[in-house]
Amino acid sequence: MNAQEHNYSDMDVAEFSKYVTKDGVQLLDVRTPEEFDEGHIAGARNINVFDSDFIDEALSLLDKSRPIAVYCRSGKRSADAARQLSKQGYTVTNLKGGILDWNEHHLPITKIE
């Protein structure tokens, strides 16, 4: 994999949980809306990476001048999303291990009732 294909950074849960509290960081959950409703990190915006208009939606909703912290269930979809977003000029950080790892560390989640 060359540098252009992987132009984003990965963080473990401890780093990521601190990073998302910084001013200006946009938190993005790229799972399905159903998964998002079952539990997500507070303050996250949901854009499903599997949607055909994922990049168009991201371009219309996310600010390129602010960094993005992205996550999914296990880290695979968010790594794909991070690659796509970084190609569009965003600065992206991916949560290694996804929300599964977040939950294992007993960090708070929000549910849509």
N, C-alpha and C positions, 0 to 999 in steps of 0.2 A: 504494500500500500504506500503510495507516495504522499508527500506532505499536502498536496492540493486536495487529495481525497479525504484527508483527515485533518481539516483545518479548524478544529475545535478542541477544547480541553475536557478531560474527564475529572470528576471529583468523587471522593468517597462520601459517605453520609455525613460524617463529622464536619468535613470542609463545606459541603453543600448546604447543610443546615445553617451554618454561619453566613455563607455567601448570600443566600436568598433574603437575609434580613437587611442587607446593605441598600441604601437609597439608590433608586434608579434601576435596580435589577428587575427585569420582567420574568415572571415565573410562568412557564408553559408546560401544560400536561398534554401529551400527544396521544393519549389513549382514546378509546371510544367514549361517546357521551354517557353510555351506561356504566362503564368502568369509573368514569369521573364522578358520577352521582353516588356511587357506592363508597367513595372516600378519596379525597385529594388533599394536597397540601394547601393550607389556607392562603388565599390571594392568587391562586393559580388561574390562568385562563386556559380554556380547553379548545384545542384545534386538533382534530383527528388526523394523524399523519397518513392514514389509509384513504382519506377523502381525495378525490381526483383534483380538487381545487385547493389542496393544502397550502401550496406556495402562494397562490393568489390571496387566500384568506390571511396568511401570515403577513404578506406584504401590506395588506390594507389595515391590519390591526396592530402590528408591532413596530416600534420605533427603532430604526437602524442606529440611532445615536446612543442607545442604551443597551447594555448586555442582556442576553437571554440565558436563563437557567432552565434547562429542559429535562423532563423525566417521563417515564412510562412505567409499565409494570415491572420489567426486569432489566431495562437498559438497552435492549436491542432496537426497539422502534425509535427510542429517543436518540440513539446514535445515528440512525438513518435520518431522522429529522434534523439533527445537528449538522450532518454533512450537507443536506439540502439548504439549510438556512445559511451556513457559512459560505456556500457558493453564491448566495445572494448578497453577501457583504455584511452579514450580522456577526457579532462576536458572541459565540455560543459556548456554554459549559453544560456537559451532560452528567447526570447523576448515575454513577456506576451502581448497578444492582437495583436500580429503580425503586418504586414505592414498596416493593417487597423488602428491600434492605432497610428502607425508612421505617417500616412497621416493625421489623425485627429489633430496631433500636428504640422502640416504644416512643417515637416522635409523634407529635399530634397530627391528626388528620381531621378534615371537615367533611361532613356528609350532607347531601341534598335530601331532605325529607320529602 
